[in-house]
Amino acid sequence: MSKLIAPSILAADFANLQRDIEMVNTSEADWFHIDIMDGVFVPNISFGMPVLKAISQHAKKTIDVHLMIVDPDRYIQTFADLGADILTVHYEACTHLHRTIQAIKAAGMKAGVALNPHTPIAVLEDIIKDLDLVCIMSVNPGFGGQSFIENTYKKVSQLKHLIDFSESKCQIEIDGGVTDQNANALIEAGADVLVAGSFVFKSENPTATIANLKTIIS
């Protein structure tokens, strides 16, 4: 399975959002990663439905939506209607996780679960075969531009072992602090999808930065 790059739109220039969407479209990136934050589950508010609708009208690649919100079940069908291909909810935000995952799939999307840095991999043992994606947070969720947490490598290896042992087809995504300095090590540990925000959009040439990341992980 090829390894994927998902630029995080949270780090894009919101005053030139269509320009940055078109850049991702024409780049070697594979997915759009879109963080929805509510200011409750995380101490930040990003953007909501109108902005996602605008993005989906221009995006020509997989739309990977990461919900950092409380009670995500309320909005599952809404995000499906807005064009999300993958919907990831936080383990820490879901009281009835299995029900939530089934609802995401029933709405026609792939289902993902994100884990905060302090949440152990073991909590996924009973649901791993139902998941299409696990997003390992390699920074504390809520803000872009944070430093990578080194314990992530260990968690990726543990998750890869669980996936193989369970014969799950789940992909492993890393979100936070991804650069050209740790991309290869993350892939070697078992990652499939690397989310890159500030490293891409704050670089002098985002298209070239994406191409370089693709070369590193290929």
Secondary structure as UniProt FT lines:
FT   STRAND          4..8
FT   HELIX           9..11
FT   HELIX           14..16
FT   HELIX           17..26
FT   STRAND          31..38
FT   HELIX           49..58
FT   STRAND          62..68
FT   HELIX           72..75
FT   HELIX           76..81
FT   TURN            82..83
FT   STRAND          86..90
FT   HELIX           91..93
FT   HELIX           97..106
FT   TURN            107..108
FT   STRAND          110..115
FT   TURN            117..118
FT   HELIX           121..124
FT   TURN            125..127
FT   HELIX           128..130
FT   STRAND          133..137
FT   TURN            141..142
FT   TURN            150..151
FT   HELIX           152..166
FT   STRAND          171..175
FT   TURN            180..182
FT   HELIX           183..189
FT   STRAND          193..196
FT   HELIX           198..201
FT   HELIX           206..217
//
